[in-house]
Amino acid sequence: GIGGTFQYGYNISIINAPASYIQTFMNTTWLERTGVPLESNVILLLWSFTVSAYPLGGLTGAVVAGPMAIMLGRKMSLLLNNVFVIIAATLSGFSRKAKSFEMIMLSRFFTGVNAGVSMNIQPMYLAESAPKKLRGAVALTSASFTALGLVLGQVIGLRELLGGEEKWPFLLASNVVPALIQLTALPWFPESPRYLLIDCGDKESCI
């Protein structure tokens, strides 16, 4: 959950705190490039593109989640899904240094792809892997981790932590930590028995 639906909630909330700083960064960057400041309505438009890139990425992730789950398996799909977050964290973390607000937009798209994949495959993996008596409770943890991500994103986004003017690139890049945790822990977990039996035809591994 920490590298799955947690990311969805976390990445929704961390973008709120540095909104004004990112808009200022957009204006400053454009001014350095062209010598002309952006009008307020253009800044709002660019910010809208930045925010909208996340659900657009989510739609893309949701579309590719099904084929990924069948071709790669549930576990491998979740592991591979962390690559999108690592790319996103790299882009947003270095955006100010590179003086490119376009990197933030692209970062939010990749973050959305990660959320779209995890929101589909994580509940599938949990439901197929959990013991029958615990299946309902285990499947519900997807929602719990989403809520945990929302709360923690708000906390980390406080100005006293990473939500300040100087630290906002680190805030946007902090989603790499849950990804690294999942990359470390998930390889020790079993593959979904349903995937092994139905998609791979491997009855022995399933049992």
SVG drawing of the C-alpha trace seen along z (x, -y; Angstrom):
<svg xmlns="http://www.w3.org/2000/svg" viewBox="-15 -42 35 70">
<polyline fill="none" stroke="black" stroke-width="0.4" points="0.0,0.0 2.8,-2.4 4.0,-2.4 0.5,-2.0 -2.6,-3.8 -0.7,-5.8 1.0,-7.6 -2.4,-8.6 -3.5,-10.4 0.0,-11.8 0.5,-13.3 -3.0,-14.9 -2.2,-16.8 1.5,-17.8 0.8,-20.1 -1.4,-22.4 1.1,-23.9 3.7,-25.2 1.1,-26.5 1.9,-30.2 5.7,-29.5 5.4,-27.4 3.4,-30.1 6.0,-32.7 8.7,-30.3 6.8,-30.1 6.7,-33.9 10.4,-34.4 11.5,-31.7 9.5,-33.2 10.9,-36.7 14.5,-35.3 13.8,-33.7 12.0,-36.4 12.5,-39.6 8.7,-39.9 6.7,-38.9 3.6,-36.7 0.1,-38.1 -1.8,-36.7 -4.3,-34.9 -1.5,-33.2 0.1,-32.1 -3.3,-30.7 -3.5,-28.8 0.0,-27.3 -0.9,-26.3 -4.1,-24.7 -2.1,-22.7 0.2,-21.6 -2.6,-20.5 -4.5,-18.8 -1.5,-16.8 -2.0,-14.6 -5.6,-13.3 -4.5,-13.0 -1.7,-10.8 -4.1,-8.9 -6.3,-8.2 -3.3,-6.9 -2.2,-4.7 -5.7,-3.3 -5.9,-2.4 -2.5,-0.6 -3.1,1.1 -5.2,4.0 -2.7,5.1 0.2,4.6 -1.5,6.8 -2.0,9.6 1.4,9.4 3.7,8.7 1.7,10.0 0.3,8.0 3.5,7.9 5.9,7.0 3.5,4.3 3.5,2.7 7.3,2.9 7.6,1.4 5.1,-1.3 7.7,-2.8 9.8,-3.8 7.2,-6.5 7.5,-8.0 11.3,-8.0 11.2,-9.8 8.6,-12.2 10.7,-12.9 13.8,-13.5 12.0,-16.0 10.4,-18.0 13.4,-17.8 15.7,-19.4 13.1,-21.7 14.2,-24.8 17.9,-24.2 17.1,-23.6 14.8,-26.7 12.1,-24.7 8.5,-24.7 7.7,-22.3 9.5,-19.7 7.0,-20.1 4.1,-19.5 5.8,-16.4 6.5,-15.3 2.8,-15.5 1.9,-13.5 4.2,-10.6 3.0,-10.9 -0.6,-10.5 0.4,-7.4 1.7,-5.9 -1.5,-6.6 -3.7,-5.2 -1.8,-2.0 -1.6,-1.5 -5.3,-2.3 -6.2,0.5 -3.6,3.2 -3.0,2.9 -6.6,3.8 -6.5,6.6 -3.2,8.0 -4.5,7.7 -7.8,9.4 -6.2,12.2 -3.4,12.9 -5.2,12.5 -6.5,15.5 -10.2,16.0 -11.1,15.1 -9.1,11.8 -9.9,10.8 -12.4,8.1 -10.3,6.5 -7.1,6.6 -8.9,5.2 -10.1,2.2 -6.5,1.3 -6.3,-0.3 -8.7,-3.1 -6.9,-3.3 -3.5,-4.0 -5.1,-6.6 -6.4,-8.5 -3.0,-8.1 -1.3,-9.6 -3.7,-12.6 -3.0,-13.3 0.8,-12.8 0.9,-15.0 -0.7,-17.8 1.7,-17.3 4.9,-17.2 3.5,-20.2 3.6,-22.5 5.9,-25.5 7.9,-24.3 8.8,-21.1 9.0,-20.9 6.2,-23.4 8.4,-26.5 9.6,-28.7 13.1,-27.2 12.1,-23.5 9.1,-23.0 11.2,-21.0 12.1,-18.6 8.4,-18.3 7.4,-17.4 10.3,-14.9 9.5,-13.3 7.2,-10.8 10.3,-8.9 10.6,-7.6 7.4,-5.4 8.5,-4.1 11.9,-3.1 10.2,-1.4 8.0,0.6 11.0,1.5 12.8,2.8 9.9,4.7 7.7,6.0 10.2,8.4 9.8,10.5 6.0,10.9 4.5,13.7 2.9,13.3 -0.9,13.4 -2.1,17.1 -4.9,16.1 -2.5,14.7 -0.2,17.7 -3.1,20.1 -5.3,18.3 -2.9,16.1 0.3,18.3 -1.3,21.8 1.2,22.6 -0.9,24.7 2.0,25.8 3.2,22.3 -0.3,21.2 -0.7,23.9"/>
</svg>
